[in-house]
Amino acid sequence: YKAALPQLPLTTLNSVISVVKLAEDLLPDKPVSRESVAVSVGLMNLLGCPLGGMPSCHGAGGLAGQYRFGARTGGSVVFLGLGKMALAVGAGAYLVALLAL
C-alpha cells in the first residue's frame, strides 16, 4: 500500500480532473462531469483487471493527441481498435517472431 498512496493524487489529477478540464476546453458543447469520468475509469479497471488487463485511465495526453489528429467522436476510438485488431490478426505471427530475435 505504501507505493499506491503517492500514486492516488497523480492518478486522480491525470485521469479525472485534467481530462474533464481538457474536454471542457476542446469540446465546450459536450459537457463531461468529474463523476462520469471517475466512474468510467473505475469500471474499466474493475472489469478489465480481473480479466488480465493492465490498470489504465483515460489520461489527458490521450485525449489531446486524439483531438489533435482529428478525433471528435467515439467513432475514432472504435476505428483505432479495429485497426489494432487487424494489425494483430494480419501481422501478429510475424511480429512475435520479430520480437523473438
Residue, then its C-alpha position, 0 to 999 in steps of 0.5 A: y500500500k505504501a507505493a499506491l498512496p503517492q500514486l492516488p493524487l497523480t492518478t486522480l489529477n491525470s485521469v479525472i480532473s485534467v481530462v474533464k478540464l481538457a474536454e471542457d476546453l476542446l469540446p465546450d458543447k459536450p459537457v463531461s462531469r468529474e463523476s462520469v469520468a471517475v466512474s468510467v475509469g473505475l469500471m474499466n479497471l474493475l472489469g478489465c483487471p480481473l480479466g488480465g488487463m493492465p490498470s489504465c485511465h483515460g489520461a489527458g495526453g490521450l485525449a489531446g493527441q486524439y483531438r489533435f489528429g482529428a478525433r471528435t467522436g467515439g467513432s475514432v476510438v472504435f476505428l483505432g481498435l479495429g485497426k489494432m485488431a487487424l494489425a494483430v490478426g494480419a501481422g501478429a505471427y510475424l511480429v512475435a517472431l520479430l520480437a523473438l530475435 
